[in-house]
């Protein structure tokens, strides 16, 4: 007896991340992403979004850091 595999379930893609306020790296990546979208280079735009999402920012806890 042969059975079919269950259907593949795909999730909606993540929304593009916003650059962290005041971060020059995130701002530059956001500009590169916008340019890539304008040029229909969605692979490069996705790469920029991944870099923005993964770019480390120290968590500020009260006072100065």
C-alpha positions as semicolon CSV with decimal commas, in nm:
position;residue;x (nm);y (nm);z (nm)
1;X;0,000;0,000;0,000
2;X;0,131;0,346;-0,092
3;X;0,032;0,667;0,080
4;X;0,088;1,028;-0,011
5;X;0,298;1,262;0,198
6;X;0,105;1,534;0,378
7;X;0,087;1,872;0,201
8;X;0,371;2,117;0,249
9;X;0,275;2,415;0,462
10;X;0,457;2,739;0,389
11;X;0,457;3,037;0,621
12;X;0,429;3,395;0,505
13;X;0,766;3,564;0,458
14;X;0,890;3,787;0,740
15;X;0,832;4,159;0,705
16;X;1,151;4,351;0,627
17;X;1,314;4,455;0,955
18;X;1,345;4,822;1,044
19;X;1,699;4,951;1,093
20;X;1,793;5,022;1,456
21;X;1,760;5,395;1,531
22;X;2,095;5,570;1,518
23;X;2,286;5,269;1,383
24;X;2,496;5,364;1,082
25;X;2,542;5,002;0,976
26;X;2,169;4,930;0,980
27;X;2,099;5,259;0,800
28;X;2,347;5,174;0,524
29;X;2,199;4,826;0,488
30;X;1,849;4,972;0,464
31;X;1,964;5,205;0,182
32;X;2,131;4,913;0,003
33;X;1,813;4,708;0,044
34;X;1,601;4,989;-0,105
35;X;1,838;5,018;-0,401
36;X;1,829;4,640;-0,453
37;X;1,447;4,644;-0,451
38;X;1,450;4,931;-0,705
39;X;1,680;4,722;-0,925
40;X;1,461;4,410;-0,881
41;X;1,752;4,228;-0,714
42;X;1,541;4,053;-0,453
43;X;1,821;3,816;-0,354
44;X;2,043;4,107;-0,252
45;X;1,747;4,279;-0,081
46;X;1,685;3,964;0,123
47;X;2,055;3,944;0,215
48;X;2,039;4,303;0,345
49;X;1,729;4,223;0,550
50;X;1,901;3,921;0,704
51;X;2,204;4,134;0,793
52;X;1,984;4,403;0,951
53;X;1,792;4,140;1,150
54;X;2,114;3,976;1,274
55;X;2,319;4,291;1,338
56;X;2,403;4,300;1,710
57;X;2,301;4,596;1,925
58;X;2,379;4,610;2,295
59;X;2,071;4,631;2,512
60;X;2,056;4,957;2,705
61;X;1,959;4,921;3,066
62;X;1,880;5,248;3,242
63;X;2,146;5,514;3,258
64;X;2,435;5,537;3,014
65;X;2,599;5,242;2,846
